[in-house]
Amino acid sequence: MRQRARAGLVFALALITAGCADPGGQDDPGSSAEAVTVASCGRELSFARPPERAVTLDQGTTEMLLELGLEDRMAGTAHLVTEVAPRYREAYEQVPVLSPDILTGEQLRAATPDVTLASFASLYSRDRAGTREELAELGLPSYVSAVDCPADNEAGMTPFDRLFLDYENLGRIFGIEDRAAELIAEQRQILDDAARTRETVTEPPTVVWLYSVFNGLPYVAGNGGIPSDISERLGVLNAFDDVDEQWPEVSWEEIAERDPDVIVIGDLSERGVPGDSAEEKLTMLREHPVVSRLTAVEENRIIEVPGIEMDPSVRSVNTLGLVADGLRELGYAGYAG
């Protein structure tokens, strides 16, 4: 207990030196003309100056910061689930890897960050990096992707809209608004171009997005996440869109009952968990006594994508393109003029 208290004190002092003085994780906006405040998953985060020691709790936010050219302001990364995209490798090598797995509170404190960022609120818990309340008491702002907190945002915002809101918020937090605006414009154009596929879909196929398999049970895309948004933009039907949960656990029999026309499989082979690779998922589909009889499986109507791109990621627009290409190859879509 004494050791933990001492570590917390050192951590808090380091944060004050770095410029995060308010124990609520908020600086006095009047302390700087450049102070900014952003909303993040139920909390208001204020910054008197751009952070210099950011720690990302997962690969999605890591690559997002690297895309924005912020590697020199990163004190550490964690939770690598797949190989870093080639275009980020050089920048990634400049950033300390605090843990290849989920970051603990002790590892986070040792890095003396001035902000933490995560794609999912679940990464902030007592047995992980610490709750957001605990971190706020130490003066550490904790950002969560807007994609994971739809209730925070305006009605009608899609997951991609919320992802672009992340870019905008990061641009404001780190004082790089122009680069963030460029990234938003670039990716909106990609969405507009790829989504023209929708115009060529005459009979919308149903699609199951198979993300992972844990203890023999599949996790698929429900409503409210990136796959749901991609489905809508391409004019196909997410088979589990009636489930108000981004990644519900279902049974193989439930997948069979939905009888999808197409199955999109996420490859997470580098994560090393049984059932994560695309090859393992294909084997399960083909060996299951019920699912193996589905037309989608028998006729190999399978589209493989990087699993990380099913989550909110700077790379998610790539999977929209991969699925569009797959639909054309399977004869469900054509090429827009």
C-alpha positions as CSV (number, residue, x, y, z in Angstrom):
1,M,0.0,0.0,0.0
2,R,2.8,2.4,0.8
3,Q,4.6,1.6,-2.4
4,R,1.4,2.3,-4.4
5,A,0.8,5.5,-2.6
6,R,4.3,6.7,-3.3
7,A,4.0,5.7,-7.0
8,G,0.8,7.7,-7.2
9,L,2.5,10.7,-5.7
10,V,5.4,10.6,-8.1
11,F,3.0,10.2,-11.0
12,A,0.9,13.2,-9.9
13,L,4.0,15.3,-9.5
14,A,5.2,14.4,-13.0
15,L,1.8,15.3,-14.4
16,I,1.9,18.7,-12.8
17,T,5.3,19.3,-14.2
18,A,4.0,18.3,-17.6
19,G,1.1,20.7,-17.3
20,C,-1.9,18.8,-16.1
21,A,-2.6,20.6,-12.9
22,D,-6.3,20.0,-12.2
23,P,-7.0,16.9,-10.2
24,G,-10.1,16.4,-12.2
25,G,-8.0,16.0,-15.4
26,Q,-8.8,19.5,-16.5
27,D,-6.7,22.6,-16.6
28,D,-7.9,26.1,-15.9
29,P,-9.0,27.4,-19.4
30,G,-7.9,30.9,-18.4
31,S,-4.3,29.8,-17.9
32,S,-3.6,29.9,-21.6
33,A,-5.1,31.6,-24.6
34,E,-4.7,28.3,-26.5
35,A,-6.5,26.1,-24.0
36,V,-9.0,23.7,-25.6
37,T,-11.8,21.6,-24.2
38,V,-13.2,18.5,-25.8
39,A,-16.0,16.1,-24.8
40,S,-15.0,12.4,-24.5
41,C,-17.4,9.7,-23.4
42,G,-19.1,11.6,-20.7
43,R,-16.2,13.7,-19.5
44,E,-14.9,17.2,-20.4
45,L,-11.2,17.2,-21.0
46,S,-9.4,20.5,-21.0
47,F,-5.8,21.2,-22.0
48,A,-3.9,24.4,-21.3
49,R,-1.3,23.4,-23.9
50,P,-0.8,20.5,-26.4
51,P,0.3,17.2,-24.7
52,E,3.9,16.1,-25.1
53,R,3.7,12.6,-23.5
54,A,0.7,10.8,-24.9
55,V,0.2,7.1,-24.1
56,T,-2.1,5.0,-26.4
57,L,-3.8,2.0,-24.9
58,D,-4.5,0.1,-28.1
59,Q,-3.3,-0.2,-31.7
60,G,-6.2,1.8,-33.2
61,T,-5.3,5.0,-31.3
62,T,-1.6,4.3,-31.8
63,E,-1.9,4.3,-35.6
64,M,-4.3,7.2,-35.5
65,L,-1.6,9.4,-33.8
66,L,1.1,8.1,-36.1
67,E,-1.1,9.0,-39.1
68,L,-1.3,12.5,-37.7
69,G,2.5,12.7,-37.3
70,L,2.5,12.7,-33.5
71,E,5.2,10.0,-32.9
72,D,7.5,12.6,-31.3
73,R,4.8,13.4,-28.7
74,M,4.1,9.8,-27.7
75,A,5.5,8.4,-24.4
76,G,4.4,4.9,-25.2
77,T,2.0,2.4,-26.8
78,A,0.4,-0.9,-25.9
79,H,-1.9,-3.8,-26.9
80,L,-0.6,-4.5,-30.4
81,V,-3.1,-7.0,-31.9
82,T,-1.7,-7.3,-35.5
83,E,1.3,-6.2,-37.4
84,V,1.6,-2.4,-37.7
85,A,0.7,-1.1,-41.1
86,P,3.9,-0.7,-43.3
87,R,3.5,3.0,-43.7
88,Y,3.6,3.5,-39.9
89,R,6.6,1.1,-39.1
90,E,9.4,3.7,-39.2
91,A,7.4,6.1,-37.0
92,Y,6.3,3.2,-34.7
93,E,9.9,2.2,-34.0
94,Q,10.4,5.6,-32.4
95,V,7.8,5.1,-29.8
96,P,8.4,3.0,-26.6
97,V,6.3,-0.2,-26.4
98,L,5.2,-0.2,-22.8
99,S,3.4,-3.6,-23.2
100,P,2.5,-5.8,-26.1
101,D,-0.6,-6.7,-24.2
102,I,-3.2,-4.6,-22.3
103,L,-1.5,-1.9,-20.3
104,T,-1.6,-2.1,-16.5
105,G,-1.9,0.9,-14.1
106,E,1.7,0.4,-13.0
107,Q,3.1,0.5,-16.5
108,L,1.0,3.6,-17.3
109,R,2.3,5.5,-14.3
110,A,5.9,4.6,-15.0
111,A,5.6,6.4,-18.4
112,T,4.5,9.7,-16.7
113,P,2.1,10.6,-19.5
114,D,0.1,13.8,-19.8
115,V,-2.8,12.2,-21.7
116,T,-4.0,8.7,-22.4
117,L,-6.1,7.7,-25.4
118,A,-8.1,4.5,-26.2
119,S,-10.5,3.2,-28.7
120,F,-12.6,1.6,-26.0
121,A,-13.8,2.7,-22.6
122,S,-13.3,-0.9,-21.4
123,L,-9.6,-0.4,-21.4
124,Y,-10.0,2.0,-18.5
125,S,-10.7,-0.4,-15.6
126,R,-9.2,-1.1,-12.2
127,D,-7.5,-4.3,-13.4
128,R,-6.2,-2.5,-16.6
129,A,-4.9,1.1,-16.9
130,G,-7.2,2.3,-14.1
131,T,-10.6,3.8,-14.2
132,R,-11.1,7.2,-15.7
133,E,-12.0,8.5,-12.3
134,E,-8.8,7.2,-10.7
135,L,-6.7,8.8,-13.5
136,A,-8.6,12.1,-13.2
137,E,-7.7,12.2,-9.5
138,L,-4.0,12.0,-10.5
139,G,-4.5,14.8,-13.1
140,L,-4.4,12.6,-16.1
141,P,-7.0,13.2,-18.9
142,S,-8.3,10.0,-20.5
143,Y,-9.7,10.1,-24.1
144,V,-12.1,7.5,-25.5
145,S,-13.0,7.2,-29.1
146,A,-16.3,8.8,-30.0
147,V,-17.2,5.6,-31.9
148,D,-17.4,3.8,-28.5
149,C,-19.7,6.5,-27.1
150,P,-22.5,7.2,-29.5
151,A,-24.8,8.7,-26.8
152,D,-22.3,11.6,-26.5
153,N,-22.8,12.7,-30.1
154,E,-25.5,14.3,-32.2
155,A,-28.3,12.1,-33.4
156,G,-27.8,10.8,-36.9
157,M,-24.0,10.6,-36.7
158,T,-22.7,7.4,-38.2
159,P,-19.7,5.5,-36.8
160,F,-17.5,7.0,-39.5
161,D,-18.8,10.5,-38.6
162,R,-17.7,9.8,-35.0
163,L,-14.4,8.5,-36.2
164,F,-13.8,11.7,-38.0
165,L,-14.8,13.5,-34.8
166,D,-11.9,11.7,-33.2
167,Y,-9.6,13.2,-35.8
168,E,-11.0,16.6,-35.2
169,N,-10.7,16.3,-31.4
170,L,-7.1,15.1,-31.7
171,G,-6.3,18.0,-34.0
172,R,-7.6,20.4,-31.4
173,I,-5.9,18.7,-28.4
174,F,-2.5,18.5,-30.1
175,G,-2.8,21.8,-32.0
176,I,-2.7,20.2,-35.4
177,E,-6.1,21.2,-36.7
178,D,-4.9,21.6,-40.3
179,R,-3.5,18.0,-40.6
180,A,-6.6,16.6,-38.9
181,A,-8.8,18.5,-41.4
182,E,-6.7,17.1,-44.3
183,L,-7.1,13.6,-43.0
184,I,-10.9,14.0,-42.7
185,A,-11.2,15.3,-46.2
186,E,-9.0,12.5,-47.6
187,Q,-11.0,9.8,-45.9
188,R,-14.4,11.3,-46.7
189,Q,-13.4,11.2,-50.4
190,I,-12.5,7.5,-50.1
191,L,-15.9,6.8,-48.5
192,D,-17.7,8.8,-51.2
193,D,-15.8,6.9,-54.0
194,A,-16.3,3.5,-52.5
195,A,-19.9,4.0,-51.5
196,R,-20.8,4.5,-55.2
197,T,-20.9,0.8,-55.2
198,R,-24.3,1.1,-53.5
199,E,-25.7,2.4,-56.7
200,T,-24.9,-0.9,-58.5
201,V,-26.4,-3.2,-55.9
202,T,-29.9,-4.3,-57.1
203,E,-30.7,-7.1,-54.6
204,P,-29.0,-6.3,-51.3
205,P,-27.3,-9.4,-49.9
206,T,-27.2,-10.1,-46.2
207,V,-23.7,-10.2,-44.6
208,V,-22.4,-11.6,-41.3
209,W,-19.3,-9.9,-40.0
210,L,-17.3,-12.6,-38.1
211,Y,-14.8,-10.8,-35.9
212,S,-13.5,-13.4,-33.5
213,V,-14.2,-16.8,-31.8
214,F,-13.7,-17.1,-28.1
215,N,-14.2,-20.4,-26.2
216,G,-15.8,-21.7,-29.3
217,L,-18.4,-19.0,-29.6
218,P,-18.4,-16.4,-32.4
219,Y,-18.5,-12.6,-32.0
220,V,-20.2,-10.8,-34.9
221,A,-21.0,-7.2,-35.8
222,G,-24.2,-5.9,-34.4
223,N,-25.6,-2.4,-34.7
224,G,-23.6,0.8,-34.2
225,G,-20.1,-0.1,-35.2
226,I,-17.9,0.4,-38.2
227,P,-19.1,-2.8,-40.0
228,S,-22.7,-1.7,-39.6
229,D,-21.8,1.7,-41.2
230,I,-19.9,0.0,-44.0
231,S,-22.9,-2.3,-44.7
232,E,-25.2,0.7,-45.0
233,R,-22.8,2.7,-47.3
234,L,-22.4,-0.3,-49.6
235,G,-26.1,-1.1,-49.8
236,V,-25.9,-4.5,-48.1
237,L,-27.7,-5.8,-45.0
238,N,-25.8,-6.5,-41.8
239,A,-27.5,-9.8,-40.7
240,F,-27.2,-8.8,-37.0
241,D,-28.1,-5.2,-37.3
242,D,-31.1,-5.7,-35.1
243,V,-28.8,-6.4,-32.2
244,D,-28.2,-3.2,-30.3
245,E,-24.6,-4.1,-29.4
246,Q,-21.4,-3.5,-31.5
247,W,-19.9,-7.0,-31.0
248,P,-22.5,-9.5,-29.6
249,E,-21.6,-13.0,-28.7
250,V,-23.9,-15.4,-30.7
251,S,-24.1,-19.1,-31.4
252,W,-23.2,-20.8,-34.7
253,E,-26.8,-21.9,-34.9
254,E,-27.9,-18.2,-34.8
255,I,-25.6,-17.5,-37.7
256,A,-27.1,-20.5,-39.6
257,E,-30.7,-19.2,-38.9
258,R,-29.8,-15.8,-40.4
259,D,-28.5,-17.7,-43.5
260,P,-26.3,-14.9,-44.8
261,D,-25.4,-14.5,-48.5
262,V,-21.9,-13.4,-47.6
263,I,-19.6,-13.9,-44.6
264,V,-16.9,-11.3,-43.9
265,I,-14.1,-12.8,-41.8
266,G,-11.7,-10.7,-39.8
267,D,-8.1,-11.9,-39.7
268,L,-6.4,-11.3,-36.3
269,S,-3.8,-14.0,-36.6
270,E,-0.9,-12.0,-35.1
271,R,-2.9,-11.6,-31.8
272,G,-2.2,-15.3,-31.1
273,V,-5.5,-16.2,-29.5
274,P,-7.1,-19.5,-30.6
275,G,-9.7,-18.9,-33.3
276,D,-8.4,-15.5,-34.2
277,S,-6.9,-16.2,-37.6
278,A,-9.0,-16.2,-40.8
279,E,-7.8,-19.7,-41.5
280,E,-9.1,-21.0,-38.2
281,K,-12.5,-19.3,-38.7
282,L,-12.8,-20.8,-42.1
283,T,-12.1,-24.2,-40.7
284,M,-14.8,-23.8,-38.0
285,L,-17.3,-22.7,-40.6
286,R,-16.6,-25.7,-42.9
287,E,-16.5,-28.2,-40.1
288,H,-19.6,-27.1,-38.1
289,P,-22.4,-29.6,-38.7
290,V,-25.0,-26.8,-39.4
291,V,-23.1,-23.8,-40.6
292,S,-21.1,-25.9,-43.1
293,R,-24.4,-26.4,-45.0
294,L,-25.0,-22.7,-45.6
295,T,-24.8,-21.7,-49.2
296,A,-22.3,-18.9,-48.3
297,V,-19.9,-21.5,-47.0
298,E,-20.5,-24.2,-49.6
299,E,-20.0,-21.6,-52.4
300,N,-17.1,-19.8,-50.6
301,R,-18.8,-16.5,-50.5
302,I,-16.2,-15.3,-48.1
303,I,-14.5,-11.9,-47.9
304,E,-11.4,-11.7,-45.7
305,V,-10.3,-8.4,-44.1
306,P,-7.8,-7.3,-41.4
307,G,-9.6,-7.7,-38.1
308,I,-8.3,-4.4,-36.7
309,E,-10.0,-2.5,-39.5
310,M,-13.4,-3.7,-38.2
311,D,-12.8,-1.6,-35.1
312,P,-12.5,2.2,-35.2
313,S,-9.2,2.8,-36.9
314,V,-7.5,5.1,-39.3
315,R,-7.4,2.0,-41.5
316,S,-11.1,1.3,-41.5
317,V,-11.8,3.0,-44.8
318,N,-9.5,0.3,-46.4
319,T,-11.9,-2.4,-45.3
320,L,-14.8,-0.6,-46.9
321,G,-12.9,-0.8,-50.2
322,L,-12.0,-4.5,-49.6
323,V,-15.6,-5.4,-49.0
324,A,-16.7,-3.4,-52.1
325,D,-14.2,-5.3,-54.2
326,G,-15.4,-8.6,-52.7
327,L,-19.0,-7.9,-53.5
328,R,-18.1,-7.2,-57.1
329,E,-16.1,-10.4,-57.4
330,L,-19.1,-12.4,-56.0
331,G,-21.4,-10.7,-58.4
332,Y,-23.5,-8.7,-55.9
333,A,-22.2,-5.3,-57.2
334,G,-20.8,-3.7,-60.3
335,Y,-18.6,-0.8,-61.0
336,A,-20.2,2.7,-60.8
337,G,-19.6,4.9,-63.7
